[in-house]
Amino acid sequence: MPNFFDRISPARRKLLLLGIIYLGYISLGLPDKILDAAWIPMSETFSVPLRYGGFIATVLALCSSVSASASGLILRKLGTGRLLAVCGAVTGLSLVGCGFSPVFAVLLACAIPLGFGQGAIDTGMNFYVSKHYSSRDMSWLHCCWGVGATLGPLIASVFLQSTGSWRSAYFAIGTTQILLAVFFCSTIGLWDRARRDEEAENREAAAASSIDKLEGKCRFSLDFWLCVLIFFLYCGIEAGAGLWGCAFLTRARGMDLHAAQYVVTAYWGMLTAGRFLLGFTADRLGNRLLSTLSGAGILLASALLLVPTGGFLPSAALLLVGFALAPIYPCLMHEATRRGFNDATAAALTGMQGAASMVGIMIVPPLIGYAGDLISMEALPVFVAVQALIMFAALLKTGYRSSPPPRND
């Protein structure tokens, strides 16, 4: 059946679709990091130890990884547009539920649908952009996630300062998610039209060539597993520094709570700024060089975090961590299909990198939380430094050479 979007030219449809995807990724980032700014007062409300924040991070990551692994089946059933609308509604309602939670157990239960909603659409949009758009577009996609991840803790900080309640922040962001879901529902016709365009292109390509499937056998080389390890370490650093940055600045460096909350917001802002600037250089400098330079920057920032001093330095070091992290995820996710691996191995690498990211979020932040709560929040810079060193070595190994089998067997 014809729809409004049939009247738009294919080039404009593709551009409009990219804008909707970007908005969807902002929506994905919005609820991701509220906990980073709000957890200290939330733990006081529920009378639970600070380390319990790691439980929430683990539940979110576990549910996200489960839904991400099933995203291929879900996408075939619903399509990306419908999935975006459904996931927006699910995450919005989950956030409202978090705001109403009377006890910690209810908060933890609300994290389950929130994680499921985020994981499926994350994988779906990454695959769609990797397949249909450039490295620059992929960088700006993750920049949009950073916009949402920056706005989330910023909104939480503003509400905490103005109302003294973290619940109002959850209500506000949950309502925003539900409104965005309504908007995404109105754009389903554009996704349907894009699918028909792609089917037509695939028929034309099939007429010109018989090669239209993943070929070859999966080959698991050392470089393959090092790429997977990088994603585990990267997400461990990113999530750990974000979740526990506020506690580190207040407990280990003597900073005021409200000031620390704004520093954590700025941490995600620096990640966002780095990915925005990355879009102008990614196609020219290349994914591998940028990610290797990024690893060196994280190593430097982690060394500065280890310096036991107050004042400006710990805040600057945390912001440098955020900025230096920016290239790794989008560059290496985009690079997965460009490393010279055969098609089947490249597809497996993309999925394994995403899974390693979730495992890193499940394992590292809770470990930092336990060490920080039971020993000292000096555990944060130690964890960051050790992971940064291992990750930099892996980036050097995979950054300038690759020894996979031929692309097709």
ChimeraX attribute file (.defattr): number of C-alpha atoms within 10 A of each C-alpha:
attribute: neighborCount
match mode: 1-to-1
recipient: residues
	/A:1	4
	/A:2	8
	/A:3	10
	/A:4	10
	/A:5	19
	/A:6	15
	/A:7	9
	/A:8	12
	/A:9	9
	/A:10	14
	/A:11	9
	/A:12	11
	/A:13	18
	/A:14	17
	/A:15	11
	/A:16	15
	/A:17	17
	/A:18	18
	/A:19	13
	/A:20	19
	/A:21	22
	/A:22	21
	/A:23	19
	/A:24	28
	/A:25	27
	/A:26	23
	/A:27	29
	/A:28	26
	/A:29	24
	/A:30	26
	/A:31	25
	/A:32	22
	/A:33	25
	/A:34	26
	/A:35	22
	/A:36	26
	/A:37	31
	/A:38	26
	/A:39	20
	/A:40	20
	/A:41	17
	/A:42	18
	/A:43	16
	/A:44	11
	/A:45	14
	/A:46	14
	/A:47	11
	/A:48	14
	/A:49	14
	/A:50	20
	/A:51	21
	/A:52	18
	/A:53	23
	/A:54	23
	/A:55	17
	/A:56	22
	/A:57	26
	/A:58	23
	/A:59	22
	/A:60	26
	/A:61	27
	/A:62	21
	/A:63	22
	/A:64	26
	/A:65	25
	/A:66	16
	/A:67	23
	/A:68	26
	/A:69	18
	/A:70	14
	/A:71	20
	/A:72	15
	/A:73	12
	/A:74	17
	/A:75	18
	/A:76	9
	/A:77	11
	/A:78	12
	/A:79	17
	/A:80	23
	/A:81	24
	/A:82	21
	/A:83	23
	/A:84	31
	/A:85	24
	/A:86	20
	/A:87	26
	/A:88	30
	/A:89	24
	/A:90	21
	/A:91	29
	/A:92	29
	/A:93	20
	/A:94	26
	/A:95	27
	/A:96	22
	/A:97	21
	/A:98	23
	/A:99	20
	/A:100	16
	/A:101	17
	/A:102	12
	/A:103	13
	/A:104	18
	/A:105	11
	/A:106	13
	/A:107	19
	/A:108	18
	/A:109	16
	/A:110	24
	/A:111	25
	/A:112	19
	/A:113	21
	/A:114	28
	/A:115	28
	/A:116	23
	/A:117	27
	/A:118	28
	/A:119	26
	/A:120	26
	/A:121	28
	/A:122	21
	/A:123	23
	/A:124	19
	/A:125	20
	/A:126	20
	/A:127	18
	/A:128	14
	/A:129	17
	/A:130	18
	/A:131	11
	/A:132	12
	/A:133	13
	/A:134	15
	/A:135	25
	/A:136	21
	/A:137	21
	/A:138	28
	/A:139	29
	/A:140	24
	/A:141	27
	/A:142	25
	/A:143	29
	/A:144	26
	/A:145	26
	/A:146	30
	/A:147	25
	/A:148	27
	/A:149	28
	/A:150	28
	/A:151	23
	/A:152	28
	/A:153	27
	/A:154	26
	/A:155	22
	/A:156	28
	/A:157	28
	/A:158	17
	/A:159	19
	/A:160	20
	/A:161	12
	/A:162	9
	/A:163	12
	/A:164	12
	/A:165	19
	/A:166	25
	/A:167	21
	/A:168	18
	/A:169	25
	/A:170	27
	/A:171	20
	/A:172	17
	/A:173	23
	/A:174	26
	/A:175	18
	/A:176	16
	/A:177	28
	/A:178	23
	/A:179	16
	/A:180	20
	/A:181	24
	/A:182	14
	/A:183	14
	/A:184	22
	/A:185	18
	/A:186	13
	/A:187	17
	/A:188	19
	/A:189	18
	/A:190	21
	/A:191	19
	/A:192	18
	/A:193	18
	/A:194	18
	/A:195	14
	/A:196	12
	/A:197	12
	/A:198	13
	/A:199	12
	/A:200	12
	/A:201	12
	/A:202	13
	/A:203	11
	/A:204	11
	/A:205	13
	/A:206	12
	/A:207	9
	/A:208	9
	/A:209	9
	/A:210	8
	/A:211	9
	/A:212	9
	/A:213	8
	/A:214	13
	/A:215	14
	/A:216	16
	/A:217	14
	/A:218	17
	/A:219	15
	/A:220	14
	/A:221	14
	/A:222	13
	/A:223	19
	/A:224	23
	/A:225	14
	/A:226	17
	/A:227	24
	/A:228	21
	/A:229	20
	/A:230	28
	/A:231	25
	/A:232	26
	/A:233	24
	/A:234	24
	/A:235	25
	/A:236	28
	/A:237	29
	/A:238	22
	/A:239	21
	/A:240	27
	/A:241	25
	/A:242	24
	/A:243	26
	/A:244	28
	/A:245	26
	/A:246	27
	/A:247	27
	/A:248	22
	/A:249	25
	/A:250	18
	/A:251	16
	/A:252	19
	/A:253	19
	/A:254	14
	/A:255	20
	/A:256	12
	/A:257	18
	/A:258	15
	/A:259	15
	/A:260	22
	/A:261	27
	/A:262	18
	/A:263	23
	/A:264	29
	/A:265	28
	/A:266	22
	/A:267	28
	/A:268	30
	/A:269	23
	/A:270	24
	/A:271	27
	/A:272	27
	/A:273	20
	/A:274	21
	/A:275	31
	/A:276	23
	/A:277	16
	/A:278	24
	/A:279	21
	/A:280	15
	/A:281	15
	/A:282	24
	/A:283	15
	/A:284	10
	/A:285	11
	/A:286	13
	/A:287	25
	/A:288	22
	/A:289	17
	/A:290	20
	/A:291	25
	/A:292	22
	/A:293	18
	/A:294	21
	/A:295	28
	/A:296	19
	/A:297	19
	/A:298	28
	/A:299	22
	/A:300	18
	/A:301	25
	/A:302	26
	/A:303	15
	/A:304	21
	/A:305	24
	/A:306	17
	/A:307	13
	/A:308	11
	/A:309	13
	/A:310	14
	/A:311	11
	/A:312	9
	/A:313	15
	/A:314	26
	/A:315	23
	/A:316	16
	/A:317	22
	/A:318	27
	/A:319	22
	/A:320	21
	/A:321	30
	/A:322	27
	/A:323	24
	/A:324	25
	/A:325	26
	/A:326	28
	/A:327	29
	/A:328	25
	/A:329	23
	/A:330	25
	/A:331	24
	/A:332	24
	/A:333	24
	/A:334	24
	/A:335	18
	/A:336	23
	/A:337	20
	/A:338	13
	/A:339	20
	/A:340	17
	/A:341	25
	/A:342	22
	/A:343	22
	/A:344	18
	/A:345	25
	/A:346	22
	/A:347	16
	/A:348	16
	/A:349	22
	/A:350	21
	/A:351	17
	/A:352	20
	/A:353	23
	/A:354	23
	/A:355	22
	/A:356	22
	/A:357	23
	/A:358	26
	/A:359	20
	/A:360	24
	/A:361	26
	/A:362	25
	/A:363	19
	/A:364	24
	/A:365	29
	/A:366	23
	/A:367	17
	/A:368	27
	/A:369	26
	/A:370	19
	/A:371	17
	/A:372	21
	/A:373	16
	/A:374	12
	/A:375	10
	/A:376	15
	/A:377	23
	/A:378	20
	/A:379	21
	/A:380	26
	/A:381	26
	/A:382	16
	/A:383	20
	/A:384	27
	/A:385	22
	/A:386	14
	/A:387	21
	/A:388	26
	/A:389	18
	/A:390	15
	/A:391	25
	/A:392	23
	/A:393	16
	/A:394	20
	/A:395	25
	/A:396	17
	/A:397	16
	/A:398	20
	/A:399	21
	/A:400	10
	/A:401	11
	/A:402	15
	/A:403	13
	/A:404	17
	/A:405	17
	/A:406	11
	/A:407	16
	/A:408	14
	/A:409	10
